[in-house]
Amino acid sequence: MRGGGIFKLFLIFSVVTFLMDWYVYHGLKTWTLDWQNKRAQQILLWCYLIVSIGVTVVFLGGLFFLSTAKGLSHFHEYMLSLFLTFFVSKLIFIIVMFLGDIGRFFAGVVKYLSSNPKNGEPFFPSRRKFISELAILIAAIPFSSFFYAMWKGKYHYKVHRQTIYFDDLPEAFDGFTITQLSDIHAGSFDNPEAVQRGINLAQAQKSDLFVFTGDLVNNAAFEIEPYIERFRQLKSPFGQFSVLGNHDYGDYIKWDSEAEKHANLEQLKVNHWAMSYKLLLDEHVELEKDGQKISLIGVQNWGDHFVQKGDLNKALTGVDPNAFKILLSHDPTHWEKVVKDHPSNIHLTLAGHTHGAQFGIEAAALRWSPVQYRYKHWSGLAEHAGRYLYINRGFGFLAFSGRLGIWPEITVLTLKRKR
């Protein structure tokens, strides 16, 4: 988008957000109307306008005019996060106030129809302070929650354990454990020690196998380099294996040339090797235990909405048709569109990609995230005709510098043989 298109989009965003600020300003004014200290009232109202409008201006200016060719910097992510925090909180405040204003309107209509209004008497009843207090109270919930998401939530690592049963799992692999990480997105990290706590938690699971299912970086290979030694600490008896995700190809930023972009991808492959991860590029390996084997297959990214480089048939070349198969494939739509109905029985697919939108609710009776409106399967376990998919919620974060309700995940899967 260039020139007039950028300016038009900037203008629309500006008008909408400034109208929202005007509405909130008057709602806050109602709340402070009976304050005895008028100076304190003015300070509060002006502070709100300065901070809210300032965040909007810096965010929009940074997004449309100051963005770098190498993607969002930490500064851009912080400003995006603050903008979303204010935007959602203002929206909630406005909805409550607007409902109150609708009530005022109908009260005015009833009053007008039921009596002869006196000269100079306003049509609308005055706003009630109670409504503004209620709006502030309700809006404070997303406001404080978003700040928690940015401050603590994005490093609030959770271990998700899942046991999966199979009829034809080789007996030697009964009880075999796998630790899965996905979507590290190292370019977004801003607290190395917090990341280390997540790595320590993953290593503490002492699983038989470690796998990583794509999106090591946001855009560029150098993003993971300060963390190579940390992620190199993840070891397992049967090795460490990885695949590429859609962000690993560098498709979302500008490069000076195709050669530079290609060199970035090659460096990323080297970085996988430096972390002692065997990067599977449309290929497979056999894992052997007590004379029995399972096939671990890894494909490049294949997504219904994103790049489709993965070649499952190539990766299956040479695999025993009767082998127990585990597939590493970054995007869960690959399972939905190709894998679950593939002629070769792939018992278990491990994916990531969705992040669970980094926002949602997961409780016993309620499971919701906005990402569900785009992805049929977006976290946890899915099954079709005895073929399973597990989607990791992601270890890192992207764009919004936080997580709320959908916490960063370390997956521990246990394979069991049905008796």
Buried (B, 14 or more C-beta within 10 A) or exposed (E): EEEEEEEEBBEEBBEEBBEBBEBBBBBBBBBBEEEEEEEEBEEBBEEBBEEBBEBBBBBBEBBBEEBEEBBBBEEBBBBBBBBBBBBBBBEBBBEBBBEBBEEBEEEBEEBEEEEEEEEEEEEEEEBEEEBBEBBBEBBEEBBEBBBBBBEBBBBBBBEBEBEBEBEEBBEBBBEBBBBBBBBBBBBBBBEEEBBBEBBEBBBEBEBBBBBBBBBBBBBBBBBBBEBBEBBBEBEBEBBBBBBBBBBBBBEEBEBEEEEEBEBBBEBBBEBBEBBBBBBBBBBBBEBEBEEEBBBBBBBBBBBBEBBBBBBBEEBBEEBEEEBBBBBBBBBBBBBBBBBBEBEBBBBBBBBBBBBBBBBBEBEEEEBEBEBBEEBEBBBBBBEEEEBBBBBBBBBBBBBBBBBBBBBBBBBBBBBBBEE
